[in-house]
Amino acid sequence: MPYQSDVTQFLNQLKQQKPTLEEEQRKGRSLLWDKQPIDLEERAEQQESRVKQTSYVYYQNF
């Protein structure tokens, strides 16, 4: 048997204890990182409805 580091042994043991681990990781990744396609019309409406930022944001004329 070839050498396996402690980390590799730990990961292999963890995968044996939790066979669904990789699937759970994929679901978590898709939840946080995978994005839906952008609707260009909706995006244009959102851009039009934004309030314009002043040129110097730290000065507000009350």
C-alpha positions in Angstrom: 0.0 0.0 0.0 1.5 3.4 -1.0 2.0 6.1 1.6 -1.0 8.2 2.5 -0.7 11.3 4.6 -2.7 11.8 7.8 -5.0 14.3 5.9 -5.7 11.8 3.1 -6.4 9.1 5.7 -8.8 11.4 7.5 -10.6 12.4 4.4 -11.0 8.8 3.3 -12.3 7.9 6.7 -14.7 10.8 6.7 -16.1 9.8 3.3 -16.7 6.3 4.6 -18.6 7.6 7.6 -20.6 10.1 5.5 -21.2 8.7 2.0 -23.4 11.7 1.1 -20.7 14.2 2.0 -19.7 15.1 -1.6 -23.3 15.5 -2.7 -24.0 17.8 0.3 -20.9 19.9 -0.7 -22.2 20.2 -4.2 -25.6 21.3 -3.0 -24.0 23.9 -0.8 -21.8 25.2 -3.6 -24.7 25.5 -6.0 -26.7 27.3 -3.3 -24.0 29.9 -2.7 -22.2 30.2 -6.0 -24.2 29.0 -9.0 -26.3 31.8 -10.5 -29.4 31.8 -12.5 -29.3 33.4 -16.0 -29.8 37.1 -16.0 -33.1 38.5 -17.5 -31.9 41.5 -19.5 -35.2 43.3 -19.5 -35.6 43.0 -15.7 -32.0 44.1 -15.3 -32.6 47.2 -17.4 -35.7 48.0 -15.3 -33.7 47.7 -12.1 -30.9 50.0 -13.4 -33.5 52.6 -14.5 -35.2 52.6 -11.1 -31.9 53.2 -9.1 -31.4 56.5 -7.5 -28.4 58.3 -8.9 -25.4 58.6 -6.5 -24.1 62.1 -5.9 -20.7 63.0 -7.1 -19.3 63.4 -3.6 -21.1 61.0 -1.3 -19.7 62.3 2.0 -21.2 65.7 1.6 -24.9 66.0 1.8 -26.6 69.3 1.4 -29.3 69.3 4.0 
